[in-house]
Amino acid sequence: MVTVEAYGHDDADTPLFPEEAALVARAVAKRRREFSVVRSCARRAMEKLGVPPQPILPGERGAPGWPAGLAGSMTHCDGYCAAALVRAADLASLGIDAEVHGPLPEGVLSAVALPSEEERLRRLADRRPDVHFDRLLFSAKESVYKAWFPLTGKWLDFMEADIELTADGGFRAALLVPGPLVGGRRIDHFDGRWTTERGLVATAVAVPHD
């Protein structure tokens, strides 16, 4: 797997392919910059995998359209963009997400978390008061969805995955709806990792073939 990151205004002037530029021609400057920088990250990752640079156009529900033979994920938040790519022969799917490391706005947690998840967050906060576990849970659910959608082509609601975070940087997402078929078997959970650094919380899910 290859991951490429950009902080602040890194790669801010990276040109887009014409068909990409058309998609954000009327967008505000911040949106155009993030759209451009995250695609620059993705194309640098492609290069590391020996794939020529090419447009990355959003498909259904905004999922990026990767070149044949690749699987990947992109993310951006204030001051940060990243792309992770892997050969499709090596992983079935991949999801990453990054968020500014701060508490969720009031009322958001109850909209995205199951009661069991909220109870576990309270226990984790007692052990690791340095981590905003509500924001971390939100990020983990985003990564789970980004790994889920390419395998199913279906929406996954926040309440359809029960995520158990661990204090040492791991998490498991139990799927509460029928999971995707991977390698001829139906899987019922995704495993992931999380980290906090440089004012960010980041999560990643990798789905193996077997």
Order of alpha helices (4+ residues) and beta strands (2+ residues): beta-alpha-alpha-beta-beta-beta-alpha-alpha-alpha-beta-beta-beta-beta-beta-beta
